[in-house]
Amino acid sequence: MTKHSKAERERRAAENVRMAEVQRAWEASIPAPVAAEFAREVAAVHARGPIPRQPDMAPGTLPRPPRPGREPKPSKEETSPRRRY
């Protein structure tokens, strides 16, 4: 866990308070119907939840393709049976 100095924590707390003031001032400056529509859209997004993460592989690829240069060697095909002496 990262430890922050007292001054850093106080600065962050002051930033949070200032951002809340700016947000309240912005919400007060827009007309009521626009604010209601915006609040409705924000509530819908929050209710939906996070978007599922997209796969980071192209469709049809194997789950864990080998790294370049690390491909498995092809199996040897024995042409003649081994003799024991």
C-alpha positions, 0 to 999 in steps of 0.5 A: 500500500502506498503511503502519502504525506499529510500534506498530500492527503490534505491537498487531495481532500481540498481538491475533492471539496473543490470539485464538488463545488464546481459540480454543484455550480455547473448543475445549478447553471443548466436548465432544469429539464436538461439537468433532469435528462442528464441525471436520468441518463447517468442513472441508466448508465450506473444501473447497466454496470460495467461493459464486459471486457472485449477479448484481446485475441482475434477470433479463431485463435487458440487460447494461449498461442506460443510466443514467437520462436517458442513453437513446439517442435514437430514430432519425429516420425520413425521410419524404421523400428529401432533394433536392440543389440 
